[in-house]
Amino acid sequence: MQRIVGAGCVAAGTTPHHSAAYHRPEFIAHTTHSKETPSMHAWLCENPTGVDALTWKELPTPTPGPGQVLIEIKAASLNFPDLLIVQNKYQMKPPLPFVPGSEYAGVIQAVGEGVTHLKVGQNVACLSGTGGFGTHTLAPAALCMPLPEGFGHVDAAAFIMIYATSWHALMDRAQLKAGETVLVLGAAGGVGTAAIQIAKAAGAKVIAAASTDEKCELCRSIGADATINYTTHALPNGFRDAIKAATDGKGPDVIYDPVGGDFAEPAFRSIGWRGRYLVVGFASGPIPSLPLNLTLLKGASLVGVFWGDFAKREPKANAQMMAELAQWYGQGKIKPVIDSTMPMAELKAAYAHMGSRGVKGKLVMVN
């Protein structure tokens, strides 16, 4: 018998991947292989020492239990936590062995007892801590988001995390208003591109900061009004002065920061009066320390953004947010930026591409 951590998936109004709930016993598949058992394949992490330790293994296809569905995975995107979790560097540490892959979309192949709102053949999207990098996975039915007509698997697999995070940050935590100016750090990445699109849809001016001219051009192509190339402005003063210049000396009203590290303090020093600095993540690695007197001098706010807990604590508000995002997608206001699609069997190469910081938007694996 092999005990493999499967995956839950998140829908409007439910707990997303940040929660340890995805590793509760009811989310773990217990399967026994036999000649009669249909098989699946998945990237198995038996020792979280890095990407090289992952193995593409044949496994018995699990049968959904009460409240579960079996999903045939059509597409799965890479998120930064997927890179950390296989190196044992993520705050959530699933029991071994596990299948990584936090966000995916596919088709329901079987439903368990008590599942009445989903059916075989239905397209769904999921966000979970694990389970997406394979051909099949079990998911709690309550955590599956049905896909409307026209919502393709590749876009769906790259949608929930980045747009929910960015909407919660900009529209809820920052209370962004039309006419305000938003500075987006790490603007060519997944959450960065989503933040640009959401801010523009809300009527804001967007300044996008990225590390290459090519990435800056991508940001302009999806709506950014101005761009700043990190590498052409020395830290700290050059970067701060570039932000000031892009805002006619006033500074941005909102700063969206999924990067952290050495960019945080000069960005915060540039913020405008009553500005809101959104702490979204620390993709650069180091967690910065900011002088708190800056909040006093600018009448500014440091605002934490934790969409995972927001969805858990305020499920009705999260459901409303997801419904609005789906509507915006249908209206063409937002659409995931897909860097490239790769066969699921080439996951290690995709991890290497992501680790090189060369990804623009989202990488998506397909079956």
RANOR-V452078 format. One record per helix or strand of 2 or more residues. SS is the DSSP state (helix for helix, strand for strand). FROM is the first residue (numbers start at 0). LEN is the number of residues. If there is no record, write none. Layout:
# RANOR-V452078
((SS/FROM/LEN) (SS/FROM/LEN))
This chain:
# RANOR-V452078
((strand/1/4) (helix/19/4) (helix/24/3) (strand/27/4) (strand/38/7) (helix/50/3) (strand/54/6) (strand/67/10) (helix/79/6) (strand/97/2) (strand/102/9) (strand/122/5) (strand/135/5) (helix/140/3) (strand/144/2) (helix/152/5) (helix/159/14) (strand/180/4) (helix/189/12) (strand/204/6) (helix/212/9) (strand/225/4) (helix/229/3) (helix/236/10) (strand/253/4) (helix/262/7) (strand/275/4) (helix/292/6) (strand/300/4) (helix/306/7) (helix/314/16) (strand/337/6) (helix/343/12) (strand/360/6))
